[in-house]
Amino acid sequence: MENEEIHLGELIKSKVQERGMSIIDFADAICCSRAKVYNHIFKCETLDIQLLKRISTVLDYDFVAQFNLRQPKYLLILEVDDLNLERFLSSEQMVFFKKIAE
């Protein structure tokens, strides 16, 4: 799934279905309303980390690891002095680095 975008809400919904849980049971287990599950959790691409940890525990699935797959595999550290920082941040190289990290 490295090159695919992960829609977190859809992934959570599929795991709830795989576990055979009702939405009401799932909502109760994560201390949310049924409406919040349908209108927020299943539709979001990102969630609060604390909520995501509760969901991971309830569904016995490490959703946090899914985020780690989307993180850049390399960290580039550059030293830029104060005089050149503004110029660097608006440069084509910085735009390139931002695109790689997305």
Phi, psi and omega in degrees: 000011186300320183268352181269146173282137180260119174268106188302315181300318179293322178296316178299314180302317181294325179290323176298314179296318178300323180282351180071023180276144171283157179296323179296315178297318179297313180300315178299318183294329180258010177060045177229163175279159176300320180298319179295323178299309182291315189272343182237299188297311182289343182260346186275145173270339177224154179219160173303138185297325180294317176296318180297323177294320177297316179298317179301318180294313182297319184266000180052051181213134184274086179291332180299324178297331178298324177292322181297330177295332184272352181283150177302145181276344182233146176245123180254122180248123180241146175257121181229127180286165184302324182293329183258358184298310181299317179297319180294316183297334179259006184280166177296327180297319181293319177300319178299314180297321178297319180296321179296321185286340183287000000 
